[in-house]
Amino acid sequence: MRSTRDRIRHAILFEVIGLLLIVPLGTVVFGLHAADMGVIGVGSALVATTWNYVYNLGFDRAMQRFAGHTRKSVVLRVAHAVLFEAGLLMILLPPIAWYLGIGLVEAFFMDLAIAAFYVAYAFFFNLAYDHAFPLASWGDVAAKPSR
């Protein structure tokens, strides 16, 4: 299982790289001013960083308890990313609607588009992270996730 230090590195890298991608993309896609997209991006990143730590710790503990390891197959990675984003969507929806002065339905679709981006991003980021920082207990398995 990953250490607290490793989890903090993971969360910070994930959010910094995500912000570097989502702020310019969001400005173009949603037609928002860069400052507004920046506020949404940074605010979301702060919430997401906390959620990332809590969610991944809980997910890995559950995997360790029920599967006896924390290796994730491709299918489990997809489920992991989708569940993470669904939880984050529920947390962020009200503040985004409030900040932009828009309805919950409009904020939902905006948040859904951002979540869709992050689902794909989370999948590829976590795959790359596990290859860049494999756990010693994984041995050669880190290169070949179990099914």
N, C-alpha and C positions, 0 to 999 in steps of 0.2 A: 504494500500500500504506500502511496506517496506521503512524503513528510510535509509538515506545515510549511516549511521554507519552499519546497517544490511547488506546493499548491499556490502560494503567494506569487511566486515567479510566473506560474501558469496564468493566473488571473490577471496580473498586470500586463504581461505580454499580449494576452488575448484582447484586452480592452484597448490598449494603446494602438495596436495594429488595426483593430476594428474601427476605432475613431478616425484613423488616417484614411480609411476607406469610406466610411459611411457619411461623414460630414460633406465632402464634395459631391458624392453621389446623391445624397438626400437633397442638397441644394438644387441640383439639376432636376431630379425626378419630381420633387414636390413643389418646386418654384418658391422655396422659402429663402429668406435672406440667410447668408452664411452665419450671422450671429444667432438667429433663431435656431437654425439646425445645429449650431455648436452648443447652445444651451440644452437642446433636447438630447444631443449626442453625449455631452459630458454628464448631464443629470442621469441619463439612462445608463451610462457607463459606471457611474458610482453605485447605482442600485444594482446593476448587473454584476459588478465585481463582488459585492457582498453575496448576492444570490448564487453566483458562480461557486464561491467557496463553500457555502452551506449545501448547495445542491450536489456538487461533486463529492463532498465528504460523505453525505448521506447515501448517495448512489453507490460509491465504492464500499462503504460499510455494508450495505445491503447485499452487494455482489459477493463480498468476502464471506458473509454469513450464509447466503443461500447457494453460492456456486463454489466457494472455497478459493477463489482467486479474483483478480480485478482486470483480467484481460478481456477486451471487448471485441467481439466479432463485428463485421461490417453492419449486419442487421441490428445488433445491439447499439452500435454507434449512431445509427439513424434514429432509433427510438430514444436514445440518450439526448440527442440534439433537439428532437421535436418536443420531448417532455420539458426540457430546460426552457425552450422558447415559449411554450404554452404557459408555464408558470410566470415567466417574466412578462408576458403579454398582459396577464391579469393584474400584475403589480403596477405596470406602467401606464395602462390605459387612462385612468382618471387624471393623473398629473399632466399627461400630454394634452388631453382635451382642455383642461383648465388653462394651461400655459398658452396654448394657441387660440383659445376662445372659440373652439369648435365643438360640435356635438360629439357624443360618444360613438355614433355610427361612423362619422368621418374619421375620428381618431382611431377607431378600430381598424378601418381599412389602411390607414397610414401605418399604424403599428404592425398590422399584418404584413405589409410589404417589407417593413424593416425586419420583422421576425423571419420572413422568408429568406432575406439576404443572410441573416445571422445563422439560420439553420445550415445553409450550405457552407458558410464561413466556418462555423463551429466544427462541422464534420471534417473539413480539410485542415483546419488549424490543429485540432486534437490528433488527427492522424499524423501530421507532421511533428507535433510536439512529442508524441510517444516514440517516434523514430529518432528524434533528436535527443530525447532524455528518457531512454528506456529504463525500466527498473531492473536491477540485477537479478531479481527473482524470476524474471521472465525468460532469461537465457536467450536462446535462439528463437523463442516463440514471438518476441517483439516484432520480428520481421514478418511473421506469418500468423496473424490473429486466428484464434480457434473458431470453429463454426458452431 
